[in-house]
Amino acid sequence: MIEIGKCGKPHGLNGTLKCQIDERYLDDVLQAKAIFIGVGANPIPYFIESAREGNSFLVKLEDVNSKEDAETLAHKPIFLREEDLMEHEEEEEDEFSDDRYEKWIGYTIIDEEMGLIGKIDQILSLPGHFTALTMHDEKEVLIPLHESLIVRINKEKKELVFNLPSGLLNL
């Protein structure tokens, strides 16, 4: 379970709740059939009748049919199951965060112009940047891991496609 926000005050008399949802998860809530609300030790599932964005995020839950019902859920944390979450752009941006490069060991580096360069054997942390250590033409080569050089990442094929500066492999 991932905490995605919290219930706010009731909105109107029919049990609708104003909710504060982390912006990253707004689309997830709009697509979800149910949310989980932290009442007691274990979050309890509530099926969503309707959810809409506006000045505030409003959610109408099944079996919450009055202002009084909604007040019992006010200020409680809201959760979604991990399998109910879509992939987020932030995850793609995280590809370039410092602790994420290690997973690229074993990936194949391909340059758009020169073709196959080699497999990543090691990731080196140098001042200001990270580099991939690979073998190319029987010599060790350092490839800077900078998002401006990476054209695309293919996780299924374990490939990093680069647009490397000419002459880089001759250093």
C-alpha positions in Angstrom: 0.0 0.0 0.0 1.2 3.5 -0.9 -0.1 6.5 0.9 -1.3 9.0 -1.7 -3.0 11.7 0.4 -5.6 12.3 3.1 -9.3 12.9 3.4 -10.4 16.4 4.2 -13.7 17.8 5.3 -17.1 16.7 4.0 -18.4 18.6 1.0 -22.1 19.0 1.0 -24.6 16.7 2.7 -24.4 13.5 0.5 -21.2 12.1 1.9 -18.8 13.6 -0.7 -15.3 14.2 0.7 -12.8 16.9 -0.2 -9.4 15.1 -0.4 -5.8 16.2 -0.6 -4.2 13.9 -3.1 -0.5 14.0 -4.0 -0.4 15.5 -7.5 1.5 12.4 -8.8 -1.4 10.2 -8.0 -4.4 12.2 -9.2 -4.8 10.1 -12.4 -4.4 6.9 -10.4 -7.3 7.9 -8.1 -9.5 8.9 -11.1 -8.8 5.4 -12.7 -9.2 3.4 -9.5 -12.3 1.4 -8.5 -11.5 1.7 -4.8 -9.3 3.5 -2.4 -8.2 2.4 1.1 -8.7 4.7 4.1 -6.6 4.3 7.2 -9.2 3.7 9.9 -7.5 1.9 12.8 -4.6 -0.5 12.2 -5.5 -1.7 8.7 -6.7 0.5 5.8 -10.3 -0.3 4.8 -11.3 -0.4 1.1 -14.0 1.9 -0.1 -15.4 1.7 -3.6 -15.5 5.0 -5.5 -18.8 6.1 -6.9 -17.3 9.2 -8.4 -14.2 11.4 -8.3 -13.6 14.7 -9.9 -11.0 17.5 -10.0 -11.9 21.1 -9.7 -10.8 23.7 -7.1 -10.5 20.7 -4.8 -10.5 17.0 -5.4 -13.9 15.5 -4.5 -14.6 11.8 -4.0 -18.0 10.2 -3.4 -17.6 6.7 -1.8 -20.1 3.9 -1.7 -21.9 3.5 1.6 -20.8 7.0 2.7 -24.1 8.8 2.2 -24.3 11.6 4.7 -22.2 14.5 6.1 -21.9 12.5 9.3 -20.6 9.4 7.5 -18.0 11.5 5.8 -16.9 13.2 9.0 -15.8 9.8 10.4 -13.3 9.6 7.5 -12.0 13.3 7.7 -8.3 13.7 8.2 -7.6 10.0 7.6 -4.8 8.8 5.3 -5.7 7.5 1.8 -3.9 4.6 0.2 -3.8 2.8 -3.1 -2.5 -0.7 -3.8 0.8 -0.7 -5.7 -0.8 -2.6 -8.5 -3.4 0.2 -8.9 -0.6 2.7 -9.6 0.3 3.7 -13.2 4.0 4.3 -14.2 4.8 7.9 -13.4 7.0 10.3 -15.4 8.9 10.9 -12.2 10.1 7.3 -12.4 11.6 8.0 -15.8 13.3 11.1 -14.5 14.7 9.0 -11.7 16.6 7.0 -14.3 19.2 9.8 -14.1 19.3 10.2 -10.3 22.6 9.2 -8.6 21.6 5.9 -7.1 19.9 4.5 -10.3 22.9 3.9 -12.5 24.0 0.7 -10.9 21.0 -1.1 -12.5 22.6 -0.4 -15.9 25.5 -2.8 -15.3 25.2 -5.4 -18.0 23.3 -3.1 -20.4 24.7 -2.8 -23.9 25.8 0.6 -25.1 24.9 1.5 -28.7 25.9 4.7 -30.5 23.5 6.0 -33.2 26.5 6.6 -35.5 29.1 3.9 -34.6 26.7 1.1 -33.6 27.7 -1.4 -30.9 30.1 -0.1 -28.3 30.0 -2.8 -25.6 28.5 -4.0 -22.3 28.6 -1.9 -19.2 31.0 -3.7 -16.8 31.1 -1.1 -14.0 29.7 2.3 -13.0 32.2 4.9 -11.8 31.3 7.9 -9.7 33.6 10.7 -10.8 33.5 14.3 -9.5 30.4 15.8 -11.0 29.2 12.9 -13.0 28.9 9.1 -13.5 30.5 7.1 -16.2 30.1 3.6 -17.6 33.2 1.4 -17.9 33.0 -0.8 -21.0 35.4 -2.7 -23.3 35.5 -1.5 -26.9 38.1 -2.8 -29.5 39.9 -4.6 -26.6 40.4 -1.4 -24.6 38.6 0.1 -21.6 36.5 3.1 -22.5 34.6 5.5 -20.2 31.2 6.7 -21.4 29.7 9.7 -19.6 26.2 8.9 -18.3 24.6 12.2 -19.0 20.9 12.5 -20.0 21.8 14.8 -22.9 23.8 12.0 -24.5 21.3 9.2 -23.9 18.8 9.0 -26.8 16.7 6.2 -25.3 16.7 3.3 -22.8 15.3 -0.1 -23.8 14.8 -2.0 -20.6 13.5 -5.1 -22.3 16.6 -5.5 -24.5 18.9 -4.0 -21.8 20.2 -1.3 -24.2 21.3 2.3 -23.8 21.3 4.2 -27.1 23.6 7.2 -27.1 24.5 10.1 -29.4 28.2 10.3 -28.4 30.5 13.1 -29.4 32.8 12.1 -32.3 36.3 11.1 -31.1 35.2 10.2 -27.6 36.2 6.5 -28.1 39.7 7.6 -29.3 40.6 9.3 -26.0 
